[in-house]
């Protein structure tokens, strides 16, 4: 696809709490390429819960760029999951940016299920006030010669909390795996 695909989810709770369960399925055929931008935002200052799941299946030799941008309201609760399965030679770059939200949990699970598959996970989270931002990532190397790179950075201020829990699992048959994980944080107040 020549242009990115934009998916925008807006929670508009005002007088009473609401809940939403957005589900997104992305399937890329062999040799295809696409960029997808998912955006989550909260308006009107009300209390709400967004439980979002995105499933991504990348065919052989496909290339996908996935961006998730969260700018939830101060009283918004967001639990989001990205589950990706990559075939032989597929390449995924997934970037998550968390700018706000009362409580935010991001779960990312990538299965490198084809020889030579590659993934790059990038994350940036900014916390202020009493926000809690939780990032959990798991990359499974299931086949030989796959590679993964992961870089998450957080900036926390006031009484905010940030959690990063990253895991790379290399299975027995995943010989010649190349993986790297980095997490860096900056605490602005004590």
C-alpha positions in Angstrom: 0.0 0.0 0.0 1.4 3.4 -1.0 -0.3 5.3 1.9 -0.6 4.4 5.6 -3.9 3.0 7.0 -5.2 5.1 9.9 -7.4 3.6 12.6 -8.7 6.1 15.1 -10.5 5.1 18.3 -12.0 7.9 20.5 -13.6 7.4 23.9 -16.1 10.1 24.7 -17.4 9.3 28.2 -18.8 12.3 30.0 -21.8 11.7 32.3 -21.4 7.9 32.9 -18.5 5.4 32.5 -18.2 3.5 29.3 -16.3 0.5 28.0 -15.1 -0.4 24.5 -13.4 -3.5 23.0 -11.9 -2.6 19.7 -10.6 -5.6 17.7 -8.3 -5.2 14.7 -7.1 -8.0 12.4 -4.4 -7.2 9.9 -3.4 -9.9 7.4 -0.5 -9.3 4.9 -0.1 -11.6 2.0 3.3 -12.9 0.8 5.5 -10.1 -0.5 3.2 -7.3 0.5 4.0 -4.0 2.4 1.9 -1.8 4.6 2.0 0.9 7.3 -0.8 1.0 9.9 -1.3 3.8 12.5 -3.6 3.0 15.4 -4.6 6.0 17.5 -6.4 5.9 20.8 -7.7 9.1 22.5 -10.1 10.1 25.3 -12.3 13.2 25.2 -14.7 15.0 27.6 -12.8 14.0 30.8 -15.0 11.1 31.8 -14.1 7.6 33.1 -13.8 4.8 30.6 -12.1 1.5 29.9 -10.7 0.6 26.5 -9.7 -3.0 26.0 -8.0 -3.1 22.5 -6.6 -6.2 20.7 -4.7 -6.1 17.4 -3.8 -9.3 15.7 -1.2 -9.1 12.9 -0.4 -12.0 10.5 2.5 -11.3 8.2 3.0 -13.6 5.2 6.4 -14.6 3.7 8.7 -11.8 2.8 6.1 -9.1 3.8 7.0 -5.8 5.4 4.8 -4.1 7.9 5.2 -0.9 10.0 2.8 -0.7 12.9 2.4 2.4 15.1 0.2 2.7 18.2 -0.3 6.2 19.7 -2.2 6.5 23.0 -3.4 9.8 24.3 -6.0 8.7 26.7 -7.8 11.0 29.2 -6.6 11.3 32.8 -9.5 9.1 34.0 -9.1 6.6 31.1 -8.0 3.0 31.5 -6.4 1.4 28.5 -5.3 -2.2 28.1 -4.0 -3.0 24.7 -2.5 -6.1 23.1 -0.6 -6.5 19.9 -0.1 -10.2 18.8 2.0 -10.7 15.7 2.9 -13.8 13.8 5.7 -13.5 11.2 6.3 -16.0 8.5 9.6 -16.7 6.6 11.5 -13.5 5.8 8.7 -11.2 7.2 9.8 -7.9 8.7 7.8 -6.1 11.4 8.6 -2.7 12.9 6.2 -1.9 15.8 6.4 1.4 17.6 4.2 2.3 20.6 3.9 5.8 22.0 2.0 6.3 25.3 1.4 10.0 26.1 -1.3 9.9 28.7 -3.9 7.9 30.5 -4.8 7.1 34.1 -3.8 3.4 33.9 -2.2 2.0 30.7 -1.1 -1.5 30.0 0.6 -2.4 26.7 1.1 -6.1 25.9 3.2 -7.1 22.8 3.7 -10.7 21.7 5.7 -11.4 18.5 6.2 -14.9 17.2 9.1 -15.2 14.7 7.7 -18.3 13.2 9.6 -18.3 9.9 13.3 -18.6 9.1 14.9 -15.2 8.6 12.0 -13.3 10.1 12.8 -9.9 11.7 11.2 -7.6 14.2 11.9 -4.3 15.8 9.9 -3.1 18.8 10.2 0.5 19.9 8.4 2.2 22.7 8.2 5.6 24.3 6.1 6.3 27.4 5.6 9.6 29.2 4.1 9.6 32.7 3.0 12.5 34.9 0.7 13.1 37.9 -0.3 9.7 39.3 -0.4 7.8 36.0 0.6 4.1 35.8 2.1 2.9 32.5 2.9 -0.8 32.2 4.7 -2.3 29.2 5.1 -6.1 28.8 6.8 -7.5 25.7 7.6 -11.1 24.6 9.4 -12.1 21.5 9.5 -15.8 20.6 12.2 -17.0 18.3 10.7 -20.2 16.9 12.8 -20.8 13.7 16.5 -20.4 12.7 18.2 -17.2 11.7 15.6 -14.8 13.0 16.5 -11.4 14.5 14.9 -9.0 16.9 15.7 -5.6 18.3 13.8 -3.9 21.1 14.2 -0.4 22.5 11.9 1.1 25.1 12.4 4.5 26.8 10.4 6.1 29.5 10.2 9.6 31.1 8.4 9.7 34.4 7.4 12.8 36.4 5.5 13.6 39.6 4.1 10.5 41.3 3.8 8.5 38.1 4.8 4.9 37.8 6.4 3.0 34.8 6.9 -0.7 34.4 8.8 -2.5 31.7 8.9 -6.3 31.6 10.5 -7.6 28.4 11.2 -11.2 27.6 13.0 -12.9 24.7 12.4 -16.6 24.3 14.7 -18.7 22.1 13.3 -22.1 21.3 15.5 -25.2 20.8 15.2 -25.2 17.0 15.9 -21.4 16.6 19.6 -21.7 15.9 21.6 -18.6 15.0 19.2 -16.3 16.7 20.2 -12.6 16.9 18.4 -10.7 19.6 18.9 -7.5 21.6 16.7 -5.7 24.2 17.3 -2.2 25.8 15.2 -0.3 28.3 16.1 3.2 29.5 14.2 5.5 31.8 14.5 9.0 33.2 12.9 9.9 36.5 12.3 13.7 36.7 11.2 13.9 40.3 11.8 11.9 43.5 
